[in-house]
């Protein structure tokens, strides 16, 4: 077995030849124009508030209680909030673009953006063709790893933690069928039930693929057993938050010694990776993989690889596969009661697979140069606020303050869309072949990543964000912040609205991402993005005590029966929430200097700021989704992000005249403060 299994794995990972590419251009279409304000001049929705709730008892429901009542959880969502509300509006724009492209694809020039986008979307929408394409599953089996859905482990490119300007090869864990190791290892009754339902799900999928029902049940039990062993070998999400735990550079020969059951030279060569050393994120996990490769019978590995193919491909296969995939991952795991309309799933799939091609037209229609300029100004104001704040910190020494200022001054930013668009000329999309098109797109994206290995990092690289994305990020290895065009709209940002609204909304998001450079993870990286300690021992101890305060606070929040938030898991995000709101308020108050203070709709400037902050987190979610998030998501849920933040801010207490002892006023001895 040891002699044959590596060959099987290598066959799955045969790499395709890279095609020489040229820069794509897109047709000139209607450019974006400034829109009217969506939520009125003041920004926050008075009608969305529930003023029957005391702001000092539960600010979250005071700010968004009526919005939550008016927006109950839709059957097509496991979580629905202001992020999803905005994403739906963005999806409507993408839908219009793709419908136009699908109609024009037949006459568009081969290889043009309209042809690729139109044919991909039209193939996804053509359910009748998909329902007759089951043989494609077997045809594409040998290309599994090449298409980026590698079993057991994944080889990819990443920024070198110790030399951030270079992209290195990294070997990490693969994605298992359940959301997290806890789903395999916890003894709570709910997780036992989920594991039983997972076995049912695997058996149904294997049966749909042609297995005998009795055989499928036994195979499903063996797959769960194998994945449980893999899950047990993985680090926990809290352990993975420490970047030093995920950095183990070693020569390929050392990896071959750690996991000799795999012919690493052949495997890496097949992928086109030719590097003398690489980062092994979890060496102990690879030791377990090696042991299992030797101990588990070959027939079980064949079954497991077949399951990997089916599971990864299900959304692009015929209706029975797609429906069963939704039944387990949507209904059972997330509490989503109804599948979204096919056009929404196809818009999302096109954005995921060719986001920068689709994003060019989205930006032309939905993002103005004026919006980008105003966003730059807001960022400048928040950087200035933090630059003024750092020298005043009483707990930080002059030496560490200077290093922090050096890092702040080195921040770079990406706003709206890339300065240079990705070239898709090497990707071929054909009509009426949705599954094959998704495989081609996955392979293109995977090899795009692999091709970066061994080369200097491109500072223009946007990673996983596409322009319509409703999100933002900080990347420690680049020391940069990214704000896609998709999020630069109401309820986060409206250039025509009251400044209090914009500072409370997008201002806190900007401050949040900036603060990530100084959270429990980001603080371990220097101004150049390298994993290097720039703190004095005394300052580091004080900083860790302050971040631990946040972890302890959030560990008190109960999500579901028997499930509390994992404070250690959400520390970085909640440090960033507190820091972001603090910085944004400071920047807003500075912007008011010399201006008349206005009370609008009965709310002072500071009250409007906090309402702008709270209202972007309005949401409803299923119990299953809340449980999953508590175990796997480094972000707390909206109600805790709002209340957990304002409880630590004396400025909130003053703005809403909250008495000592109020629920939204944390005891002074427990109050968390960093920046």
C-alpha positions in Angstrom: 0.0 0.0 0.0 2.7 2.4 0.9 4.3 1.9 -2.6 1.1 2.6 -4.5 -0.8 5.3 -2.7 1.6 8.2 -3.4 1.2 7.4 -7.1 -2.6 7.6 -6.8 -2.3 11.0 -5.1 0.1 12.3 -7.7 -2.3 11.3 -10.5 -5.0 13.4 -8.9 -2.7 16.4 -8.9 -1.4 16.5 -12.5 -0.8 20.1 -13.3 -2.0 21.8 -16.5 0.4 23.8 -18.7 0.4 27.5 -18.0 -0.8 29.6 -20.9 0.9 32.9 -21.8 -1.6 35.6 -21.0 -2.2 39.2 -22.1 -4.0 42.0 -20.3 -7.8 41.9 -20.7 -9.8 45.0 -21.5 -13.6 45.4 -21.2 -16.0 47.3 -23.3 -16.9 50.8 -22.3 -20.3 50.8 -20.7 -22.3 53.2 -18.6 -20.1 54.7 -15.8 -21.2 55.0 -12.2 -22.9 58.3 -11.1 -23.4 59.6 -7.7 -26.6 58.2 -6.2 -29.1 59.9 -3.9 -28.7 59.2 -0.2 -30.4 55.9 0.6 -31.3 56.5 4.2 -31.9 60.2 4.4 -29.6 63.1 5.4 -28.8 61.9 8.9 -27.9 58.3 7.8 -29.2 56.1 10.7 -32.8 54.9 10.5 -35.0 56.3 13.2 -37.7 53.9 12.1 -35.4 51.0 12.7 -34.9 51.9 16.4 -36.9 50.5 19.3 -37.1 53.4 21.7 -39.2 51.4 24.2 -35.9 49.7 25.1 -33.6 51.6 27.4 -30.3 52.4 25.5 -28.4 51.9 28.8 -29.9 48.4 29.3 -29.5 47.0 25.7 -28.2 49.5 23.2 -28.2 46.9 20.4 -32.0 46.4 20.5 -32.5 50.1 21.2 -30.7 50.9 17.9 -32.0 48.1 15.7 -34.9 46.4 17.5 -37.6 47.5 15.1 -35.4 46.8 12.1 -35.0 43.2 13.4 -38.7 42.8 13.9 -39.4 44.1 10.4 -36.7 41.9 8.9 -37.3 38.4 10.4 -34.9 35.7 9.2 -35.8 34.8 5.6 -36.1 31.1 4.8 -33.3 31.5 2.3 -30.8 32.6 4.9 -29.2 31.2 8.1 -28.2 34.8 9.0 -29.6 38.0 7.6 -28.4 41.4 8.5 -27.3 44.7 7.1 -24.3 43.0 5.4 -26.6 40.7 3.5 -29.0 43.5 2.8 -26.3 45.4 1.0 -25.0 42.2 -0.6 -28.4 41.7 -2.1 -28.4 45.2 -3.7 -24.9 44.5 -5.1 -26.1 41.1 -6.4 -28.9 42.9 -8.3 -26.3 45.0 -10.1 -24.3 41.9 -10.9 -27.4 40.1 -12.0 -28.2 42.9 -14.6 -24.6 42.7 -15.9 -24.6 39.0 -16.3 -28.0 38.8 -17.9 -26.7 41.3 -20.5 -23.6 39.3 -21.0 -25.5 36.0 -21.3 -27.5 37.4 -24.2 -24.4 38.8 -25.9 -22.2 35.8 -25.4 -23.1 34.0 -28.6 -22.0 36.9 -30.8 -19.2 38.3 -28.5 -15.6 37.7 -29.5 -14.1 34.4 -28.3 -12.2 35.0 -25.1 -13.7 38.4 -24.4 -15.0 39.3 -21.0 -18.6 39.2 -22.2 -18.2 35.7 -23.7 -16.5 34.3 -20.6 -18.9 35.8 -18.1 -22.0 35.3 -20.2 -21.3 31.6 -21.0 -20.3 30.8 -17.4 -23.5 32.4 -16.0 -25.7 30.9 -18.7 -24.3 27.4 -18.2 -25.0 27.7 -14.5 -28.6 28.8 -15.2 -29.1 25.9 -17.6 -30.4 23.3 -15.1 -31.6 20.9 -17.8 -28.1 20.6 -19.2 -26.6 20.1 -15.7 -29.0 17.3 -14.9 -27.7 15.3 -17.9 -24.0 15.8 -17.1 -23.3 13.1 -14.4 -20.4 11.5 -16.3 -18.4 14.7 -16.0 -17.9 13.8 -12.3 -15.9 10.7 -13.3 -14.0 12.4 -16.2 -12.7 15.1 -13.9 -11.8 12.8 -10.9 -8.1 12.7 -11.9 -7.9 16.5 -11.7 -9.1 16.9 -8.1 -6.0 18.4 -6.5 -5.1 20.3 -9.7 -8.5 22.0 -9.4 -7.7 23.1 -5.9 -9.9 20.7 -3.9 -7.0 18.6 -2.6 -7.7 15.9 0.0 -5.7 15.5 3.2 -3.5 18.6 2.7 -3.2 21.6 0.4 -0.1 23.1 -1.2 -0.4 26.9 -1.9 1.5 30.1 -1.9 1.6 32.5 1.0 3.6 35.5 2.2 6.7 34.4 4.2 6.1 35.4 7.8 9.8 36.2 8.2 10.4 37.7 4.8 7.0 39.2 3.8 8.0 40.5 0.4 8.4 37.0 -0.9 5.8 34.3 -1.7 6.7 30.8 -0.4 5.1 27.4 -0.8 3.1 26.2 2.1 1.6 22.8 3.0 -1.5 23.1 5.2 -4.5 21.0 6.2 -7.5 20.3 3.9 -11.1 21.2 4.6 -13.1 18.4 6.3 -16.8 17.8 5.7 -18.0 19.2 9.0 -17.3 22.9 9.9 -14.7 22.4 12.7 -12.8 19.8 14.7 -15.3 20.3 17.6 -18.1 18.9 15.5 -16.1 15.6 15.4 -14.8 15.6 18.9 -17.4 17.1 21.3 -19.6 14.7 23.3 -22.6 17.0 23.6 -25.7 15.3 22.4 -26.3 17.9 19.6 -22.9 17.1 18.1 -23.6 13.3 18.3 -26.8 13.9 16.4 -25.0 16.0 13.8 -22.4 13.3 13.3 -25.2 10.8 12.8 -26.9 13.1 10.2 -23.5 13.5 8.5 -23.2 9.8 8.0 -26.7 9.8 6.5 -25.7 12.6 4.2 -22.5 10.9 3.0 -24.4 7.7 2.4 -27.1 9.5 0.3 -24.5 11.2 -1.8 -22.6 8.0 -2.4 -25.8 6.3 -3.4 -26.6 9.1 -5.8 -23.2 8.5 -7.3 -24.1 4.9 -8.0 -23.1 2.9 -4.8 -25.2 0.2 -3.4 -27.2 1.5 -0.3 -25.7 -1.0 2.1 -22.2 -0.4 0.9 -22.7 3.4 1.0 -23.7 3.2 4.7 -20.6 1.3 5.6 -18.4 3.6 3.6 -20.0 6.7 5.2 -19.1 5.3 8.7 -15.5 4.7 7.6 -15.3 8.2 6.1 -16.5 9.7 9.4 -13.9 7.6 11.3 -11.1 8.8 9.1 -12.1 12.4 9.2 -12.3 12.2 13.0 -8.7 11.1 13.1 -7.7 14.0 10.9 -9.7 16.5 13.0 -8.1 15.2 16.2 -4.7 15.9 14.7 -5.5 19.5 13.7 -4.7 22.5 15.9 -7.7 24.3 17.4 -8.8 27.6 16.0 -7.4 29.4 19.1 -4.0 27.7 18.6 -4.0 28.7 15.0 -4.5 32.4 16.0 -0.8 32.4 17.0 1.1 32.9 13.7 4.2 31.3 15.2 2.2 28.1 15.6 1.7 28.1 11.8 5.2 28.7 10.7 7.6 25.8 10.3 10.0 26.3 7.4 11.8 23.1 6.4 13.6 21.6 3.4 11.5 19.3 1.2 13.8 16.5 2.4 12.7 17.1 6.0 9.0 17.0 5.0 9.8 13.8 3.2 11.2 12.4 6.4 8.1 13.6 8.4 5.7 12.1 5.9 7.6 9.5 3.8 4.4 7.8 2.6 4.2 10.6 0.0 6.6 11.1 -2.8 6.9 14.8 -2.2 9.3 15.6 -5.0 6.9 14.0 -7.5 3.9 15.6 -6.0 5.4 19.1 -5.9 6.8 18.7 -9.4 3.4 17.7 -10.7 2.0 20.9 -9.3 4.8 23.0 -10.9 6.3 23.9 -7.5 10.1 23.7 -7.5 11.3 25.1 -4.2 14.1 23.8 -1.9 12.0 24.5 1.2 8.5 25.2 2.3 6.3 26.1 5.3 4.6 23.2 6.9 1.8 24.8 8.9 1.1 21.8 11.1 3.9 19.2 11.3 2.0 17.0 13.8 -0.9 16.8 11.4 1.3 15.7 8.6 2.7 13.0 10.9 -0.8 11.7 11.4 -1.5 11.9 7.7 1.6 9.8 7.1 0.5 7.2 9.7 -3.0 7.0 8.2 -1.6 6.5 4.7 0.2 3.5 5.9 -2.5 2.1 8.2 -5.8 2.7 6.3 -6.5 0.1 3.5 -6.2 1.4 0.0 -9.9 0.6 -0.8 -10.9 3.0 2.0 -8.7 5.7 0.5 -10.4 5.2 -2.8 -13.8 5.6 -1.2 -12.6 8.7 0.7 -11.2 10.3 -2.5 -14.5 9.6 -4.2 -16.3 11.4 -1.4 -14.0 14.4 -1.7 -14.9 14.7 -5.4 -18.6 14.4 -4.8 -18.7 16.8 -1.9 -16.6 19.4 -3.6 -18.6 19.1 -6.9 -22.2 18.8 -5.6 -23.2 22.5 -6.1 -22.4 22.1 -9.8 -23.9 18.7 -10.4 -27.5 17.6 -11.1 -30.5 18.5 -8.9 -30.4 15.4 -6.6 -26.8 16.1 -5.6 -27.4 19.8 -5.2 -30.6 19.3 -3.1 -29.0 16.8 -0.8 -25.9 19.1 -0.4 -28.3 22.0 0.6 -30.3 19.7 2.9 -27.3 18.9 5.1 -25.1 22.1 4.8 -28.0 24.5 4.6 -30.8 23.1 6.7 -29.1 20.9 9.2 -25.8 22.7 9.8 -27.0 26.3 9.4 -30.7 26.3 9.9 -31.4 27.7 6.4 -34.9 26.6 5.5 -35.0 27.3 1.7 -32.5 27.3 -1.1 -31.9 30.7 -2.8 -33.1 31.3 -6.3 -30.8 29.8 -8.9 -30.0 33.2 -10.4 -28.6 34.3 -7.0 -26.5 31.2 -6.7 -25.2 31.7 -10.3 -24.4 35.3 -9.7 -22.4 34.4 -6.6 -20.6 31.6 -8.4 -19.6 33.9 -11.2 -18.3 36.5 -8.8 -16.4 33.8 -6.9 -14.8 32.3 -10.0 -14.2 35.4 -12.1 -14.6 38.2 -9.6 -12.1 40.7 -11.1 -13.5 40.3 -14.6 -17.1 40.9 -13.4 -15.9 43.5 -11.0 -14.7 45.8 -13.7 -18.2 46.4 -15.0 -19.6 46.5 -11.4 -17.2 49.3 -10.5 -18.1 51.3 -13.6 -21.8 51.1 -12.7 -21.6 51.4 -8.9 -18.5 53.3 -7.7 -17.5 56.9 -8.4 -14.0 58.5 -8.1 -15.6 61.0 -5.7 -16.5 58.1 -3.3 -12.9 56.8 -3.5 -11.5 60.3 -2.7 -13.9 60.8 0.3 -12.9 57.3 1.5 -9.3 58.3 1.4 -10.0 61.4 3.4 -11.8 59.4 6.1 -8.8 57.0 6.3 -6.4 60.0 6.6 -8.5 61.3 9.5 -8.5 58.0 11.4 -4.8 57.5 10.8 -4.2 61.0 12.2 -6.3 60.2 15.3 -4.3 57.1 16.0 -1.0 58.9 15.3 -2.1 61.5 18.0 -3.3 58.8 20.4 -0.2 56.6 20.5 2.1 59.2 22.2 -0.5 59.7 25.0 -0.7 56.1 26.0 0.4 55.8 29.7 1.0 52.0 29.6 3.4 52.0 26.6 7.1 52.9 26.8 8.7 55.5 24.4 10.6 52.8 22.6 7.5 50.8 21.8 5.5 53.9 20.9 8.1 54.8 18.3 7.9 51.3 16.8 4.0 51.5 16.8 4.2 54.9 15.0 6.6 53.5 12.5 4.2 50.7 11.7 1.2 53.1 11.5 3.1 55.3 9.1 3.9 52.3 6.9 0.2 51.4 6.4 -0.8 51.1 2.8 -4.4 51.0 1.5 -6.5 49.5 -1.2 -9.9 51.2 -1.9 -12.6 50.1 -4.2 -10.8 47.9 -6.8 -7.3 46.9 -7.9 -5.1 49.3 -9.7 -4.3 46.5 -12.1 -6.9 44.0 -13.0 -6.2 40.2 -13.1 -5.6 38.8 -16.6 -8.1 36.0 -17.4 -6.9 35.3 -21.0 -5.6 31.9 -19.8 -9.1 30.8 -18.7 -11.3 29.1 -21.3 -15.1 29.1 -20.7 -17.4 27.1 -23.0 -21.2 27.2 -23.4 -23.5 24.8 -21.6 -20.9 23.0 -19.5 -21.3 24.4 -16.0 -19.4 21.7 -14.1 -16.5 21.7 -16.5 -16.4 25.5 -16.4 -16.2 25.5 -12.5 -13.4 23.0 -12.7 -11.6 25.2 -15.2 -12.1 28.3 -13.1 -10.9 26.5 -9.9 -7.8 25.2 -11.7 -7.1 28.7 -13.1 -7.3 30.3 -9.7 -5.2 27.5 -8.0 -2.5 27.8 -10.6 -2.6 31.6 -10.4 -1.7 31.2 -6.7 1.0 28.5 -7.3 2.6 30.6 -10.0 3.4 33.3 -7.4 5.6 30.9 -5.3 9.2 31.9 -5.3 8.5 35.4 -6.6 8.3 38.8 -4.9 4.9 39.6 -3.6 2.8 41.9 -5.7 1.5 44.7 -3.5 -1.4 45.2 -5.8 -2.7 41.6 -5.1 -6.2 41.6 -3.6 -6.4 38.0 -2.5 -9.9 36.7 -1.9 -11.8 39.9 -2.2 -13.7 40.9 -5.4 -14.9 44.5 -5.9 -18.6 43.8 -5.0 -17.6 42.1 -1.7 -19.3 43.6 1.4 -16.3 43.3 3.7 -13.0 44.8 4.6 -9.6 43.4 5.8 -6.2 44.0 7.3 -3.3 41.8 6.1 -0.5 41.6 8.6 2.1 40.3 6.1 1.5 43.4 3.9 0.6 45.8 6.6 -2.3 47.0 4.5 -6.0 47.6 4.7 -8.5 46.8 2.0 -12.0 48.2 1.4 -13.8 46.8 -1.7 -16.3 49.0 -3.5 -19.1 46.7 -2.3 -19.0 47.9 1.3 -18.6 51.6 0.5 -22.4 52.1 0.4 -25.2 52.5 2.9 -25.6 51.5 5.7 -21.8 51.7 6.0 -21.1 54.8 4.0 -23.1 57.5 2.2 -21.2 60.6 1.0 -24.4 62.7 1.2 -25.2 61.7 4.8 -24.4 63.3 8.2 -20.7 62.9 9.2 -21.8 61.2 12.5 -23.3 58.4 10.4 -20.2 57.9 8.2 -17.8 58.0 11.1 -20.0 55.6 13.1 -20.5 53.3 10.1 -17.5 53.1 7.7 -15.3 55.1 10.1 -15.5 52.3 12.7 -14.8 49.7 10.0 -11.7 51.7 9.0 -10.6 52.0 12.6 -11.4 48.3 13.1 -9.0 47.2 10.2 -6.3 49.7 11.3 -6.5 48.3 14.9 -6.0 44.8 13.5 -2.4 45.9 13.0 -2.2 46.1 16.7 -4.5 43.3 17.9 -3.2 40.1 19.5 -2.1 38.7 16.1 -1.2 41.9 14.2 1.0 43.2 17.0 3.4 40.3 16.3 4.2 41.7 12.8 6.4 44.7 12.2 6.0 47.7 9.8 7.4 45.6 6.9 4.9 42.8 7.6 7.4 40.4 9.1 6.8 38.2 12.2 9.1 40.0 14.6 8.7 41.2 18.2 8.9 45.0 18.4 7.7 45.3 22.0 9.7 45.6 25.2 8.9 42.7 27.5 7.1 45.0 29.9 4.9 46.6 27.3 4.1 43.2 25.8 2.9 41.9 29.2 0.7 45.0 29.7 -0.7 44.7 26.1 -1.5 41.0 26.6 -3.3 41.8 29.9 -5.4 44.4 28.1 -6.3 42.0 25.2 -7.1 39.3 27.8 -9.6 41.7 29.3 -11.5 41.6 26.0 -11.3 37.8 25.8 -12.7 37.4 29.3 -15.5 39.8 28.6 -16.7 38.0 25.5 -16.3 34.6 27.1 -19.2 35.7 29.4 -21.7 36.0 26.5 -24.0 33.1 26.0 -25.1 32.2 22.4 -27.1 29.0 22.8 -27.8 26.5 25.6 -24.5 25.3 26.7 -22.6 27.4 24.1 -20.7 30.6 25.1 -18.6 32.7 22.8 -14.9 31.5 22.8 -13.3 34.7 24.0 -9.8 33.6 23.0 -11.1 32.9 19.4 -12.7 36.4 19.0 -10.0 38.4 20.8 -8.6 39.9 17.6 -11.9 41.0 16.1 -13.3 42.4 19.4 -10.1 44.3 20.2 -10.5 45.7 16.7 -14.1 46.6 17.3 -13.3 48.5 20.5 -10.2 50.2 19.0 -12.1 51.0 15.8 -15.0 52.7 17.6 -12.7 54.6 19.9 -10.6 55.9 17.0 -13.5 56.7 14.8 -15.2 58.7 17.6 -12.0 60.6 18.3 -11.6 61.4 14.6 -15.3 62.5 14.4 -15.0 64.8 17.4 -11.9 66.3 16.0 -13.8 67.0 12.7 -16.5 68.9 14.7 -14.0 71.4 16.1 -15.0 74.9 14.9 -18.4 73.7 13.6 -21.8 74.2 15.1 -23.1 71.2 17.0 -26.4 70.0 15.5 -29.1 68.0 17.2 -30.9 66.0 14.5 -34.2 64.1 15.1 -33.5 64.7 18.8 -30.1 63.1 18.8 -26.8 64.8 19.6 -23.7 64.3 17.4 -22.2 61.6 19.7 -25.6 59.8 19.9 -25.8 59.7 16.1 -22.3 58.3 15.9 -23.1 55.4 18.2 -26.4 54.8 16.4 -24.5 54.7 13.1 -22.1 52.2 14.6 -24.8 50.0 16.0 -27.1 49.9 13.0 -24.6 48.3 10.6 -24.8 45.2 12.9 -28.5 44.6 12.8 -29.1 40.9 12.1 -31.2 37.8 12.8 -29.9 34.3 12.7 -30.8 30.7 13.2 -29.9 28.8 16.4 -27.7 26.4 14.2 -25.9 29.3 12.7 -25.3 30.9 16.1 -23.9 27.7 17.4 -21.6 27.2 14.4 -20.4 30.8 14.6 -19.6 30.5 18.3 -17.3 27.5 17.6 -15.8 28.6 14.3 -16.1 32.4 13.7 -13.4 34.8 15.0 -16.1 37.5 15.0 -18.8 37.7 17.7 -22.4 38.1 16.7 -23.9 41.6 16.1 -25.6 42.1 19.4 -22.4 41.2 21.3 -20.2 43.3 19.0 -22.3 46.4 19.7 -23.1 45.9 23.4 -19.6 44.5 24.2 -18.0 47.5 22.6 -20.0 50.3 24.1 -19.9 48.8 27.6 -16.2 49.7 27.6 -16.6 53.3 26.3 -17.1 56.1 28.9 -18.0 58.3 25.9 -21.1 56.1 25.4 -22.1 56.4 29.0 -21.8 60.2 28.7 -23.7 60.4 25.4 -26.7 58.5 26.7 -26.5 59.6 30.3 -26.2 56.1 31.6 -26.0 55.7 35.4 -23.2 53.6 37.0 -24.4 50.1 37.3 -26.4 50.2 34.0 -26.0 47.0 31.9 -24.2 49.0 29.2 -21.7 50.4 31.7 -19.0 47.9 32.6 -17.6 48.1 36.1 -14.5 50.4 36.1 -12.3 47.5 37.5 -13.4 45.3 34.6 -13.5 47.9 31.8 -11.2 47.1 28.8 -9.1 49.9 27.3 -6.2 49.7 24.8 -6.1 52.6 22.4 
